[in-house]
Amino acid sequence: MDDARPPAPAGPAEALRLIGSRDFGPYFVGNAASASGTWFQNLAAALLVYRLTHSAFLLGVLNFCNFAPVLLLAPWAGSAADRFDRRRLVLATQVVATALSGTLAALAWAGHAQVWVVIGFAAGLGVVAAFQNPTSQALIGDLVPRGHLGSAVALNSMTFNLARAIGPALAAVSVRTLGIPASFAINSGSYVLLALGVLIVRPRPHRRAGRGEARLRESLRLVRAQPRLLAGDGFARTLEQ
């Protein structure tokens, strides 16, 4: 059966319209700043741990504590994005992340950021990221019309690619010129920018899943029923339905 829906707009002009829109632009800018700020945090934390210990093993522990929560908590974090108000959940994660990164900056300035302190804060930020990432992606579907969702998801992915390209270079300049504590503080400020962006936008209300709907086995059943969710464009196409 042919799809009667008109083709979704695409291209640079559509991307510029979305970035300039009232309900997506502030989120896009804040998310781009937050994604870049993460590199300031990661590089500064890695350099600090290495300077304190000269241990490659502890660098591995640092990275594990930073990213393991995202992997381990992803199913429950995704359920939270379906069950709770997404805007408030993103704001809550940004408040906690700002506090964690800002506290670490203060400890580093005072000379009290010892190796296990840095690793502990990295684990805390990893837990925050585990809940922020799926909620932020789901929030996109509440900010743009369905016909524009594919372009919005692509722009959201572009922010992470841009952060990977320029974030480490900017972080290196920051650590060299401003120092490690200031780099932590810059990351803390980047979370504030995303929080402000989320405060400005006006997401549409969404139907919240019940406790029985937002379970891990329900997610696995959905993936089995729609294998295209494993593909790169599966998320956007499913939300468009």
Summary of the structure (lengths in Angstrom):
residues: 241
radius of gyration: 19.1
end to end distance: 14.9
largest distance: 66.5
contacts: 762
relative contact order: 0.19
helix: 79%
strand: 0%
